[in-house]
Amino acid sequence: MDSNSTNQSKQPLPQERQLVSEAKAGDSKAFGILYDAYVERIYRFVFFRVADEQTAEDITAQVFLRAWEKLGRYRIGNSPFLAWLYTIARNAVIDHYRTRKTVVSLEEALPFLESLRRTIETSVFTVRSRFRPPEKPKKRRASLRRKKVFVTVSIGVAKPTPDRPAPEEVLRAADAALYRAKKTGRNRLVT
């Protein structure tokens, strides 16, 4: 996308109301002008939420298709057309994540959780003052001694079973596993 089109897309569309009215009446050329004016903004909005160019392009296309299909629902004057497009885009991103949920079995997750626990256990963390300057000083003062700390975690894990199929019940079971892990000593992974 060239810089000229980017600058143009930042400008408000002066004839937006007229174009929306014409598009609502079935004028695809008027909708095309709205598309050209707002596609970059919607694409950027989506891209920064999905972090994949192809997915962002697909969702952006869906946004404008839904907008064209549901144009009759848009009420001119209630809010800017772009705000309505952002709402459609937000919902499309949510739909994208809802439909792409990855389910991993507890048995598959345990090695990763144990690896995470070990990584945290062996990492050194530095405690910094909340009053530290926003930028790193050019010279490090010798008097600045940062406290190094080690952190451990206990992890409780549970999965749905026939006697606890509801998400709330699974969370309660995971919470109970966490407290069992803490009782057996810190830095544990318990199912």
N, CA and C of each residue as an Amber inpcrd file, in Angstrom:
protein
   573
   0.8390000  -1.1720000   0.0000000   0.0000000   0.0000000   0.0000000
   0.8820000   1.2310000   0.0000000   0.6380000   2.1400000  -0.9090000
   1.5160000   3.2890000  -1.0000000   1.1810000   4.3330000   0.0660000
   2.1520000   5.2230000   0.3180000   1.9790000   6.2140000   1.3860000
   0.8720000   7.2040000   1.0570000   0.6280000   7.4620000  -0.2220000
  -0.4280000   8.3790000  -0.6040000  -1.7940000   7.8310000  -0.2010000
  -2.0140000   6.5290000  -0.4480000  -3.3000000   5.9490000  -0.0710000
  -3.4380000   5.8780000   1.4360000  -2.3160000   5.6890000   2.1500000
  -2.3670000   5.6670000   3.6030000  -2.7710000   7.0290000   4.1430000
  -2.2140000   8.1010000   3.5660000  -2.5760000   9.4430000   4.0090000
  -4.0400000   9.7360000   3.7100000  -4.5120000   9.3110000   2.5540000
  -5.9030000   9.5360000   2.2040000  -6.8400000   8.7950000   3.1430000
  -6.4640000   7.5690000   3.5550000  -7.3610000   6.7890000   4.3870000
  -7.4880000   7.3600000   5.7920000  -6.5460000   8.2430000   6.2010000
  -6.6210000   8.8460000   7.5220000  -7.5790000  10.0300000   7.5410000
  -7.8980000  10.5580000   6.3660000  -8.7990000  11.6940000   6.2800000
 -10.2470000  11.2130000   6.3930000 -11.0820000  11.9850000   7.0850000
 -12.5000000  11.6050000   7.1320000 -13.1050000  11.7150000   5.7370000
 -14.0380000  10.8610000   5.4610000 -14.6880000  10.8500000   4.1590000
 -15.8260000  11.8770000   4.1830000 -15.6780000  13.0100000   3.4950000
 -16.6730000  14.0890000   3.6160000 -18.0650000  13.6890000   3.1260000
 -18.1380000  12.8360000   2.1190000 -19.4390000  12.4630000   1.5670000
 -19.9120000  11.0940000   2.0920000 -19.4630000  10.7090000   3.3070000
 -19.7790000   9.3900000   3.8400000 -21.2830000   9.1270000   3.9170000
 -22.0370000  10.0570000   4.4800000 -23.4900000   9.8520000   4.6210000
 -24.1490000   9.5920000   3.2670000 -23.7760000  10.3830000   2.2940000
 -24.3510000  10.2220000   0.9540000 -23.9830000   8.8610000   0.3730000
 -22.7100000   8.4810000   0.5140000 -22.2580000   7.1870000  -0.0180000
 -22.9560000   6.0270000   0.6820000 -23.1310000   6.1290000   1.9900000
 -23.8250000   5.0700000   2.7250000 -25.2780000   4.9790000   2.2530000
 -25.9190000   6.1230000   2.0820000 -27.3180000   6.1260000   1.5870000
 -27.4190000   5.4600000   0.2270000 -26.4830000   5.7890000  -0.6570000
 -26.4900000   5.1920000  -1.9900000 -26.2000000   3.6890000  -1.9210000
 -25.2500000   3.3070000  -1.0580000 -24.9260000   1.8850000  -0.9080000
 -26.1230000   1.1180000  -0.3480000 -26.8230000   1.7300000   0.6140000
 -28.0150000   1.0780000   1.1740000 -29.0920000   0.8820000   0.1090000
 -29.0930000   1.7590000  -0.8890000 -30.0470000   1.6510000  -1.9920000
 -29.5790000   0.6440000  -3.0470000 -28.4120000   0.0220000  -2.8030000
 -27.9310000  -1.0060000  -3.7160000 -26.8170000  -0.5850000  -4.6510000
 -26.2950000   0.6230000  -4.4850000 -25.2370000   1.1220000  -5.3600000
 -23.8890000   0.5360000  -4.9260000 -23.4130000  -0.4460000  -5.6800000
 -22.1510000  -1.1120000  -5.3270000 -20.9460000  -0.1890000  -5.5330000
 -21.0550000   0.7700000  -6.4510000 -19.9490000   1.7130000  -6.6570000
 -19.7580000   2.5870000  -5.4220000 -20.8520000   3.0320000  -4.8130000
 -20.7610000   3.8400000  -3.5950000 -20.1250000   3.0120000  -2.4740000
 -20.5140000   1.7500000  -2.3740000 -19.9100000   0.8900000  -1.3580000
 -18.4260000   0.6840000  -1.6610000 -18.0750000   0.5900000  -2.9310000
 -16.6740000   0.4560000  -3.3260000 -15.8340000   1.6420000  -2.8760000
 -16.4070000   2.8270000  -2.9390000 -15.6950000   4.0230000  -2.4730000
 -15.4820000   3.9520000  -0.9590000 -16.5090000   3.5060000  -0.2320000
 -16.3830000   3.3300000   1.2180000 -15.3110000   2.2730000   1.5250000
 -15.3290000   1.2000000   0.7600000 -14.3310000   0.1360000   0.9220000
 -12.9250000   0.7000000   0.7400000 -12.7130000   1.4100000  -0.3690000
 -11.3880000   1.9840000  -0.6470000 -10.9460000   2.9350000   0.4590000
 -11.8850000   3.6720000   1.0280000 -11.5470000   4.6560000   2.0560000
 -11.1690000   3.9980000   3.3830000 -11.7480000   2.8160000   3.6870000
 -11.5900000   2.2510000   5.0230000 -10.8910000   0.8970000   5.0930000
 -10.6010000   0.2790000   3.9800000 -10.0500000  -1.0730000   4.0040000
  -8.7060000  -1.1390000   4.7380000  -7.8520000  -0.1370000   4.5590000
  -6.5340000  -0.1720000   5.2180000  -6.6690000  -0.1080000   6.7340000
  -7.5500000   0.7450000   7.2130000  -7.7350000   0.8620000   8.6670000
  -8.2730000  -0.4410000   9.2500000  -9.2480000  -1.0290000   8.5830000
  -9.8240000  -2.2810000   9.0840000  -8.7760000  -3.3920000   9.0230000
  -8.0190000  -3.4360000   7.9430000  -6.9570000  -4.4450000   7.8320000
  -5.9560000  -4.3190000   8.9850000  -5.4920000  -3.0950000   9.2490000
  -4.5300000  -2.8890000  10.3470000  -5.1310000  -3.3050000  11.6820000
  -6.3840000  -2.9180000  11.9170000  -7.0750000  -3.2850000  13.1580000
  -7.0750000  -4.7970000  13.3290000  -7.4220000  -5.5030000  12.2630000
  -7.4880000  -6.9670000  12.3160000  -6.0850000  -7.5590000  12.4310000
  -5.1580000  -7.0650000  11.6330000  -3.8090000  -7.6300000  11.6270000
  -3.1660000  -7.5810000  13.0090000  -3.3260000  -6.4660000  13.7100000
  -2.7060000  -6.3460000  15.0250000  -3.3800000  -7.2340000  16.0610000
  -4.4610000  -7.8740000  15.7100000  -5.1260000  -8.8010000  16.6220000
  -4.9000000 -10.2650000  16.2510000  -4.5400000 -10.5190000  15.0030000
  -4.3200000 -11.9180000  14.5890000  -2.8760000 -12.2020000  14.2030000
  -2.1040000 -11.1630000  13.9130000  -0.6640000 -11.2680000  13.6120000
  -0.3360000 -12.2330000  12.4760000  -1.2050000 -12.3080000  11.4950000
  -0.9450000 -13.1430000  10.3270000  -1.5680000 -12.4420000   9.1270000
  -0.7470000 -12.1770000   8.1040000  -1.2160000 -11.4020000   6.9530000
  -2.3960000 -12.0590000   6.2370000  -2.2770000 -13.3420000   5.9420000
  -3.3350000 -14.0420000   5.2030000  -4.6380000 -14.0610000   5.9990000
  -4.5250000 -14.3560000   7.2920000  -5.7160000 -14.3790000   8.1390000
  -6.3330000 -12.9870000   8.2140000  -5.5040000 -11.9670000   8.3490000
  -6.0070000 -10.5900000   8.4120000  -6.7100000 -10.2130000   7.1110000
  -6.1430000 -10.6090000   5.9830000  -6.7880000 -10.3270000   4.6970000
  -8.1400000 -11.0360000   4.6030000  -8.1800000 -12.2990000   5.0100000
  -9.4360000 -13.0630000   4.9580000 -10.5010000 -12.4350000   5.8520000
 -10.1190000 -12.0810000   7.0720000 -11.0880000 -11.4940000   8.0000000
 -11.5390000 -10.1270000   7.5030000 -10.6100000  -9.3370000   6.9470000
 -10.9780000  -8.0220000   6.4110000 -11.9970000  -8.1770000   5.2770000
 -11.7850000  -9.1620000   4.4230000 -12.7580000  -9.4190000   3.3460000
 -14.1150000  -9.8010000   3.9330000 -14.1000000 -10.6250000   4.9820000
 -15.3560000 -11.0160000   5.6440000 -16.0640000  -9.7980000   6.2320000
 -15.2900000  -8.8800000   6.8060000 -15.8720000  -7.6740000   7.4100000
 -16.6550000  -6.8940000   6.3680000 -16.0500000  -6.6720000   5.2220000
 -16.7370000  -5.8730000   4.1960000 -17.8870000  -6.6410000   3.5530000
 -17.7620000  -7.9550000   3.4540000 -18.8760000  -8.7500000   2.9470000
 -20.0550000  -8.6750000   3.9160000 -19.7730000  -8.8300000   5.2110000
 -20.8440000  -8.7200000   6.2210000 -21.4520000  -7.3230000   6.2100000
 -20.5950000  -6.3030000   6.0750000 -21.1080000  -4.9280000   6.0420000
 -22.0610000  -4.7450000   4.8550000 -21.6850000  -5.2490000   3.6900000
 -22.5390000  -5.1380000   2.5000000 -23.8590000  -5.8850000   2.7230000
 -23.7570000  -7.1060000   3.2890000 -24.9580000  -7.9150000   3.5210000
 -25.8780000  -7.3020000   4.5740000 -25.3140000  -6.6470000   5.5740000
 -26.1010000  -6.1220000   6.7040000 -26.2580000  -4.6040000   6.6530000
 -25.9850000  -4.0160000   5.5150000 -26.0270000  -2.5640000   5.3800000
 -27.3700000  -1.9740000   5.8110000 -28.4270000  -2.7190000   5.6260000
 -29.7480000  -2.2480000   6.0350000 -29.8610000  -2.0170000   7.5280000
 -29.0280000  -2.6700000   8.3100000 -29.0640000  -2.5060000   9.7700000
 -28.3300000  -1.2560000  10.2450000 -27.4490000  -0.7160000   9.4100000
 -26.6940000   0.4600000   9.8130000 -27.6100000   1.6760000   9.8000000
 -27.5860000   2.4220000  10.8950000 -28.4120000   3.6210000  11.0200000
 -27.5430000   4.8560000  10.8240000 -27.7680000   5.5310000   9.7280000
 -26.9980000   6.7390000   9.4000000 -27.2340000   7.7790000  10.4940000
 -26.1380000   8.3360000  10.9920000 -26.2400000   9.3880000  11.9980000
 -26.0490000   8.8950000  13.4280000 -26.2880000   7.6070000  13.6910000
 -26.0940000   7.0990000  15.0580000 -24.6190000   7.0710000  15.4320000
 -23.7950000   6.6190000  14.5260000 -22.3470000   6.5760000  14.7390000
 -21.6840000   6.5820000  13.3670000 -20.4080000   6.9380000  13.3080000
 -19.7370000   6.9300000  12.0010000 -19.7310000   5.5300000  11.3870000
 -19.7510000   5.4820000  10.0820000 -19.7230000   4.2070000   9.3710000
 -18.4860000   3.4020000   9.7420000 -17.3590000   4.0920000   9.9110000
 -16.1250000   3.4100000  10.2870000 -16.2630000   2.7300000  11.6510000
 -16.9320000   3.3660000  12.5920000 -17.1440000   2.7490000  13.9070000
 -17.9420000   1.4520000  13.7560000 -18.9240000   1.4630000  12.8780000
 -19.7190000   0.2570000  12.6150000 -18.8370000  -0.8360000  12.0130000
 -17.9500000  -0.4410000  11.0950000 -17.0240000  -1.4170000  10.5130000
 -16.0950000  -2.0040000  11.5740000 -15.6070000  -1.1620000  12.4830000
 -14.7460000  -1.6580000  13.5570000 -15.4930000  -2.6670000  14.4410000
 -16.7490000  -2.4220000  14.6860000 -17.5510000  -3.3640000  15.4800000
 -17.6550000  -4.7010000  14.7570000 -17.9170000  -4.6560000  13.4720000
 -17.9800000  -5.8980000  12.6870000 -16.6240000  -6.5940000  12.7130000
 -15.5440000  -5.8180000  12.5800000 -14.1890000  -6.3940000  12.5830000
 -13.8780000  -7.0310000  13.9320000 -14.2170000  -6.3460000  15.0070000
 -13.9860000  -6.9010000  16.3440000 -14.7140000  -8.2310000  16.5020000
 -15.9570000  -8.2730000  16.0960000 -16.7320000  -9.5110000  16.1950000
 -16.1560000 -10.6060000  15.3010000 -15.6560000 -10.2360000  14.1320000
 -15.0600000 -11.2280000  13.2310000 -13.7800000 -11.8130000  13.8300000
 -12.9910000 -10.9800000  14.4940000 -11.7730000 -11.4770000  15.1540000
 -12.1550000 -12.4250000  16.2890000 -13.1560000 -12.0650000  17.0600000
 -13.6250000 -12.9390000  18.1470000 -14.0950000 -14.2670000  17.5670000
 -14.8740000 -14.2100000  16.4990000 -15.3330000 -15.4460000  15.8450000
 -14.1590000 -16.2920000  15.3750000 -13.1440000 -15.6290000  14.8390000
 -11.9470000 -16.3360000  14.3640000 -11.3190000 -17.1340000  15.5010000
 -11.1480000 -16.5020000  16.6560000 -10.5190000 -17.2050000  17.7800000
 -11.4290000 -18.2620000  18.3850000 -12.7190000 -18.0260000  18.3590000
 -13.6500000 -19.0390000  18.8840000 -13.6100000 -20.3140000  18.0450000
 -13.5080000 -20.1600000  16.7520000 -13.5630000 -21.3220000  15.8700000
 -12.2250000 -22.0240000  15.7210000 -11.1480000 -21.4030000  16.1690000
  -9.8430000 -22.0350000  15.9890000  -9.2530000 -22.5470000  17.2940000
 -10.0990000 -22.7760000  18.2710000  -9.6060000 -23.2860000  19.5410000
  -8.8670000 -24.5920000  19.3280000  -7.7060000 -24.6800000  19.9310000
  -6.9180000 -25.8900000  19.8620000  -7.1030000 -26.6330000  21.1710000
  -7.5020000 -27.8700000  21.0650000  -7.6990000 -28.6810000  22.2590000
  -6.5240000 -29.6320000  22.3870000  -5.9220000 -29.6150000  23.5550000
  -4.7850000 -30.4770000  23.8380000  -5.1640000 -31.3390000  25.0260000
  -4.8300000 -32.6060000  24.9450000  -5.1460000 -33.4950000  26.0620000
  -4.2600000 -33.1490000  27.2530000  -4.7190000 -33.5100000  28.4290000
  -3.9480000 -33.2720000  29.6460000  -2.5960000 -33.9630000  29.5650000
  -2.5950000 -35.1540000  29.0290000  -1.3500000 -35.9190000  28.9090000
  -0.3490000 -35.2080000  27.9950000  -0.8480000 -34.5560000  26.9430000
   0.0260000 -33.8090000  26.0380000   0.5180000 -32.5100000  26.6850000
  -0.2990000 -31.9150000  27.5370000   0.0450000 -30.6300000  28.1450000
   1.0460000 -30.7690000  29.2850000   1.0140000 -31.8710000  30.0060000
   1.8620000 -32.0160000  31.1950000   3.3470000 -31.8050000  30.9330000
   3.9470000 -32.3730000  29.8720000   5.3780000 -32.1150000  29.6510000
   5.6900000 -30.6310000  29.4240000   4.8000000 -29.9120000  28.7550000
   5.0150000 -28.4860000  28.5280000   4.8960000 -27.7010000  29.8310000
   3.9310000 -28.0680000  30.6520000   3.7720000 -27.3900000  31.9370000
   4.9730000 -27.6520000  32.8420000   5.4600000 -28.8910000  32.8310000
   6.6400000 -29.2190000  33.6330000   7.8590000 -28.4500000  33.1230000
   7.9960000 -28.3350000  31.8220000   9.0970000 -27.5650000  31.2450000
   8.9960000 -26.0940000  31.6540000   7.7900000 -25.5520000  31.6270000
   7.5700000 -24.1720000  32.0600000   7.9540000 -24.0150000  33.5310000
   7.5330000 -24.9350000  34.3650000   7.8470000 -24.8880000  35.7940000
   9.3570000 -24.8900000  36.0050000  10.0640000 -25.7850000  35.2930000
  11.5250000 -25.8680000  35.4250000  12.2120000 -24.6010000  34.9160000
  11.7200000 -24.0530000  33.8190000  12.3000000 -22.8230000  33.2680000
  12.1860000 -21.6810000  34.2770000  11.0310000 -21.5580000  34.8790000
  10.8410000 -20.5070000  35.8900000  11.7470000 -20.7680000  37.0890000
  11.8240000 -22.0240000  37.4960000  12.6430000 -22.3850000  38.6630000
  14.1220000 -22.0460000  38.4610000  14.6330000 -22.2280000  37.2610000
  16.0650000 -22.0210000  37.0100000  16.3950000 -20.6140000  36.5020000
  15.3970000 -19.7830000  36.3310000  15.6330000 -18.4130000  35.8570000
  15.9390000 -17.4920000  37.0260000  16.7660000 -16.5070000  36.7620000
  17.0830000 -15.4890000  37.7590000  16.3260000 -14.2290000  37.3610000
  15.6030000 -13.6740000  38.3150000  14.8420000 -12.4600000  38.0690000
  15.4800000 -11.3210000  38.8480000  15.3930000 -10.1220000  38.3080000
  15.9490000  -8.9430000  38.9490000  14.8140000  -8.0850000  39.4710000
  14.8950000  -7.7250000  40.7280000  13.8970000  -6.8460000  41.3240000
  14.3520000  -5.4200000  41.0670000  13.4640000  -4.6460000  40.4810000
  13.7830000  -3.2620000  40.1750000  12.8510000  -2.3550000  40.9550000
  13.3320000  -1.1840000  41.2290000  12.5400000  -0.2080000  41.9590000
  11.4230000   0.3180000  41.0720000  10.3080000   0.6120000  41.6530000
   9.2260000   1.2130000  40.8760000   9.5450000   2.6600000  40.5170000
  10.6020000   3.2050000  41.1370000  11.0170000   4.5800000  40.8770000
  12.1410000   4.6550000  39.8500000  12.4130000   3.5550000  39.1670000
  13.5120000   3.5660000  38.2080000  13.2040000   4.5360000  37.0680000
  14.2490000   5.1280000  36.4920000  14.0140000   6.0890000  35.3980000
  13.4470000   5.3770000  34.1750000  12.6620000   6.0900000  33.3650000
  12.0510000   5.4600000  32.1940000  13.0710000   4.9950000  31.1610000
  14.2220000   5.6760000  31.1060000  15.2600000   5.2710000  30.1620000
  16.4730000   4.7770000  30.9180000  17.1550000   3.8240000  30.3240000
  18.3510000   3.2560000  30.9340000  19.4490000   4.3190000  30.9650000
  20.0860000   4.5350000  32.1460000  21.1660000   5.5300000  32.1980000
  22.3580000   5.0940000  31.3630000  23.0920000   6.0730000  30.8380000
  24.2490000   5.7500000  29.9990000  25.3470000   5.0910000  30.8170000
  25.5260000   5.5690000  32.0430000  26.5260000   4.9870000  32.9300000
  25.8170000   4.3080000  34.0850000  26.2520000   3.1350000  34.3900000
  25.6490000   2.4110000  35.5050000  26.3510000   2.8130000  36.7940000
  25.5750000   3.2440000  37.7320000  26.1490000   3.6460000  39.0120000
  26.5070000   2.4030000  39.8100000  27.6450000   2.4500000  40.4370000
  28.1200000   1.3110000  41.2320000  27.2170000   1.0670000  42.4300000
  26.5570000   2.1230000  42.9020000  25.7190000   1.9670000  44.0850000
  24.4170000   1.2300000  43.7850000  24.0960000   1.0860000  42.5130000
  22.8590000   0.3830000  42.1630000  23.0850000  -1.1220000  42.2140000
  22.7040000  -1.7140000  43.2650000  22.7880000  -3.1690000  43.4050000
  21.3680000  -3.7020000  43.2620000  21.1480000  -4.4370000  42.2530000
  19.8160000  -4.9930000  42.0420000  19.7260000  -6.3370000  42.7260000
  18.6370000  -6.5530000  43.3610000  18.4280000  -7.8040000  44.0740000
  18.0050000  -8.8810000  43.0840000  18.6870000 -10.0030000  43.1250000
  18.3590000 -11.1470000  42.2730000  17.4950000 -12.1090000  43.0850000
  16.4470000 -12.5980000  42.4670000  15.5660000 -13.5380000  43.1530000
  15.3040000 -14.7480000  42.2700000  15.0040000 -15.8380000  42.9030000
  14.5760000 -17.0380000  42.2080000  13.1040000 -17.2380000  42.5170000
  12.3680000 -17.6930000  41.5330000  10.9230000 -17.8510000  41.6700000
  10.5700000 -19.3070000  41.4130000   9.6370000 -19.8180000  42.1900000
   9.1190000 -21.1550000  41.9210000   7.6120000 -21.0490000  41.7580000
   7.0470000 -21.9920000  41.0490000   5.6050000 -22.0080000  40.8470000
   5.0630000 -23.3960000  41.1370000   3.8470000 -23.4030000  41.6010000
   3.1080000 -24.6500000  41.7250000   1.9740000 -24.5670000  40.7210000
   1.7030000 -25.6530000  40.0300000   0.6870000 -25.6540000  38.9860000
  -0.3160000 -26.7570000  39.2790000  -1.5760000 -26.4050000  39.2950000
  -2.6470000 -27.3860000  39.4460000  -3.3670000 -27.5180000  38.1150000
  -3.5930000 -28.7450000  37.6870000  -4.1950000 -29.0030000  36.3790000
  -5.3470000 -29.9820000  36.5340000  -6.3990000 -29.7740000  35.7590000
  -7.5330000 -30.6990000  35.7570000  -8.1250000 -30.7220000  34.3590000
  -8.9010000 -31.7480000  34.0710000  -9.5880000 -31.8570000  32.7840000
 -11.0340000 -32.2690000  33.0170000 -11.8870000 -32.0290000  32.0460000
 -13.2860000 -32.4460000  32.2050000 -13.3860000 -33.9670000  32.3220000
 -14.2790000 -34.3870000  33.1440000 -14.5710000 -35.8180000  33.3060000
 -16.0780000 -35.9780000  33.3250000 -16.5860000 -37.2140000  33.2390000
 -18.0420000 -37.3930000  33.2690000 -18.7010000 -36.8070000  34.5230000
 -18.0030000 -36.8410000  35.6680000 -18.6010000 -36.3000000  36.8910000
 -18.3700000 -34.7960000  37.0540000 -17.5170000 -34.1820000  36.2200000
 -17.3130000 -32.7240000  36.2430000 -17.1350000 -32.1840000  34.8200000
 -18.2180000 -32.1620000  34.0420000 -18.1050000 -31.7090000  32.6550000
 -18.1060000 -30.1840000  32.4900000 -18.6710000 -29.4580000  33.4510000
 -18.8050000 -28.0020000  33.3080000 -17.4740000 -27.2980000  33.5390000
 -17.2170000 -26.2120000  32.8000000 -15.9600000 -25.4720000  32.9680000
 -15.7160000 -25.0270000  34.4210000 -16.7730000 -24.5960000  35.1110000
 -16.6130000 -24.1520000  36.5010000 -16.1220000 -25.2920000  37.3820000
 -16.6310000 -26.5030000  37.1380000 -16.2080000 -27.6640000  37.9250000
 -14.7550000 -28.0240000  37.6330000 -14.3460000 -27.9010000  36.3800000
 -12.9580000 -28.1870000  36.0020000 -12.0270000 -27.1710000  36.6670000
 -12.4390000 -25.8900000  36.6740000 -11.6220000 -24.8670000  37.3390000
 -11.4970000 -25.1410000  38.8360000 -12.5930000 -25.5540000  39.4620000
 -12.5280000 -25.8990000  40.8910000 -11.5720000 -27.0660000  41.1180000
 -11.6120000 -28.0590000  40.2260000 -10.7120000 -29.2170000  40.3550000
  -9.2580000 -28.7900000  40.1580000  -9.0010000 -27.8900000  39.2100000
  -7.6370000 -27.3940000  38.9890000  -7.1700000 -26.5920000  40.2020000
  -8.0740000 -25.8050000  40.7830000  -7.7380000 -25.0390000  41.9840000
  -7.4010000 -25.9800000  43.1470000  -8.1920000 -27.0530000  43.2920000
  -7.9180000 -28.0370000  44.3440000  -6.5620000 -28.7060000  44.1050000
  -6.2420000 -28.9930000  42.8410000  -4.9360000 -29.5930000  42.5150000
  -3.8080000 -28.6160000  42.8450000  -4.0320000 -27.3460000  42.6140000
  -3.0250000 -26.3420000  42.9540000  -2.7580000 -26.3460000  44.4550000
  -3.8030000 -26.3970000  45.2600000  -3.6010000 -26.4000000  46.7140000
  -2.9570000 -27.6990000  47.1880000  -3.2490000 -28.8040000  46.5230000
  -2.5500000 -30.0640000  46.8510000  -1.0680000 -29.9320000  46.5190000
  -0.7700000 -29.2810000  45.4020000   0.6300000 -29.0710000  45.0150000
   1.3500000 -28.2280000  46.0570000   0.7070000 -27.1790000  46.5360000
   1.3270000 -26.3120000  47.5410000   1.5430000 -27.0480000  48.8560000
   0.5980000 -27.9160000  49.2330000   0.7150000 -28.6500000  50.4980000
   1.8510000 -29.6700000  50.4570000   2.1320000 -30.2110000  49.2830000
   3.2100000 -31.1970000  49.1840000   4.5650000 -30.5180000  49.0540000
   4.5830000 -29.2260000  49.0560000   5.8250000 -28.4690000  48.9290000
   5.7470000 -27.5970000  47.6970000   6.2970000 -26.4280000  47.7890000
   6.2580000 -25.5010000  46.6530000   6.9650000 -26.0960000  45.4530000
   6.6850000 -25.4910000  44.2960000   7.3600000 -25.8730000  43.0570000
   6.9780000 -27.2740000  42.6010000   5.6990000 -27.4910000  42.4430000
   5.1740000 -28.8040000  42.0580000   4.1570000 -28.6540000  40.9230000
   3.9730000 -29.7560000  40.2060000   2.9280000 -29.8620000  39.1880000
   2.0640000 -31.0340000  39.6040000   0.7810000 -30.7570000  39.8510000
  -0.1350000 -31.7900000  40.3370000  -1.3960000 -31.7900000  39.4840000
  -1.8910000 -32.9870000  39.1720000  -3.1380000 -33.1130000  38.4220000
  -4.2390000 -33.5700000  39.3460000
